[in-house]
Amino acid sequence: SPDPLTRTVRVEKALATWNPQIACTLESVQFRPDGKMRWRYSYWNRSGAESGVYTYADPATTYLTDETGAKYPGAAHSNGTTLAIALPDGEKVASWVEFKAPPPGAAWLTARFGSGL
């Protein structure tokens, strides 16, 4: 359950990416007072060379679904419309995506990313 002060749940879950040498971790989910959820994640380049990292979560294809199939669209992204960044080897970068929050009774959520993750 969320921390009562920050309304944040620590997740620390590794996610699969388009490149096994680019690690991605879902760090936390914050339940915001404006009715949105902010999913914070980080990328870590372990490729041995600078690598392009897709940071843009396309709002048309980025959304959450719950157990009923209801969609909760991506509402904002920390990188605006920047499609990708050059990430030096060994470096990390943090990012976030905000989604419309599901109702409190939602049992589980699946994140869908058309680009990016």
C-alpha positions, 0 to 999 in steps of 0.5 A, a space after each residue: 500500500 502507498 506511503 501515507 505521506 508521499 502516496 507512493 509505492 516502491 516497486 523496484 521491478 526490472 522490465 524487459 526492453 528492446 535491447 537486453 543491454 539496456 536495463 529498465 527498472 520501474 522504480 515507483 508508482 505515485 498516486 497523485 491528488 489530481 487523480 493521476 498515477 505517476 510511474 517512475 522508471 530508470 534506464 541503465 546502459 550496459 552495452 559497452 558503448 553509447 546507445 540510443 534510448 527510446 524515452 518517448 511514450 507515445 500517448 496514442 499507444 501508451 496506456 494501462 488496462 485493468 482486469 475488465 479491459 478498461 483503458 487508462 491513457 497516458 496523460 503526460 511524460 517527463 521527456 515531452 515529445 523527445 523520441 530518444 536520447 543518447 545515453 553513454 555507457 554505464 550511465 543511468 537516466 530517470 523518466 516518468 509517465 503519468 496515467 489516468 488513475 483507475 478506480 480504487 477497486 481495480 485488482 491489477 494493471 497491465 502497462 502497454 507501451 507502443 514505443 519506449 519500453 
